[in-house]
Amino acid sequence: MSKKSAGSFIGGLLLGSAIGTVTGLLIAPRTGRDTRQLLKKSADALPELAEDLSSSVQLQADRLSESALRNWDGTLARLREAIAAGIEASQRENLELRQSKAEVVTETQPSVPDHKL
């Protein structure tokens, strides 16, 4: 399970638990007074649940952020290496091209005998 789907799963689990609790309390065969007391207790626990959910989401976001940063750093390093290799290859090719042009020019020039110089 990926880190993103794990965070979504945990968030869904907590939200589903809260909804299930409220639904269970509303349809439970209790008196109105008992149900109201349970709802009050549940409402009092809601800030803790929200804080736990917030902490969990923040933790998952931090993990994803760190992972994305590591991936970006690796990608950037590979890109720099590729650019450097491309520049080096281009410089080698230019040097070889200049050398081959110089050879062609040398070969096409008429040779001058030494005694005429």
N, C-alpha and C positions, 0 to 999 in steps of 0.2 A: 504494500500500500504506500503510495507516495505521501510525502509530508503534507502536501496541500490537501489531499483527500483525507488524511488522518485528522487534520484540524477541522475540516468540514464535518467529519463523522462525529468528533467529540462535541462540536457545537450543536449538531442535530440531536445527538443523544441527550444533552442537557436540556435543550428546548423541548424535546419530546417528553422528557421526564416531568418537566414543569407542567406542560399541557395535560399529560396523563393524570397528574396529581390533582389539578383543578377539576378536571372532568370527573374523576373518581369521587371527589368530595361532593360535587353537585348532584350526582346520581345515587349516592350512598343512602341507605335507608336509616337515616338518623333524624333526630328532631332538628328543627330550624336553629335552635340555640346551639346545639352541639356542632352543627355544620358551620355556623358563623364563627364559633370559637376555633375550629380547625382552619377555616379560611383566614382568620386573623393570624394564627400561628404561621400558616403558609406565607402570608403576605409579609410577616416579620422576617421570615427566612429568605425572602426574595432578594434583598440587597446582597446577602452572602452569595447566593446563587449567581447573581449578575456579576459580582466581583470575581468569583471563580471562573466564570465564562470569559470575562474580560482578560484575566491573567492567562488563561489557556490560549486564547486567540493571540494575545501579545507574544507569548512564547513561540507559538507556531510562526507568527510573522517574523520574529527575530531569526528563527532557524532558516526560514525561506530566504530572508534577506542575506544572511551569511552565505548560504549556498549559492545564491545568485551572484554575489560578489566574488566568490571563489571561481565560479564558472566564467565570469567576465574577465577576471585576471588571467586565467588560463587562455581564454580566447584572444585577449590582447597580446599576450606573450607569443602565441603562435602567429598572429598577424604580423607582429614586428619581425619575427624570424623570416616569414614569407616575403615581406617587403625587402629585407636585407638580402635575401637570396636572389630576389628578382633584380635588385640594383647591381649586385655582383655579377650576375649572369649577363645583364645588359652591358656592363662595362667590359666584360671579357669579349662579348660579341663585337662591340665597337672596336676594340683593340685588334681582334682577328680580322675584322673587315678592313681596317686601315692598313694592316700588314699585308693582306692579300692585294689591296689596291697598289701598294708600294711595289710589290713583286711584279704586278702586271705592268706598271709604268717602267720598271727597270728592264723587263723582258722586251718591251716594245720599242725602247730607245735604241737607235742604231749604235753599234759599238764603234768606238773611235780607236784606231790603232795607236799604240803607245808612242810611236815615232812622230805622230802629228801633234802631239801635245806639247 
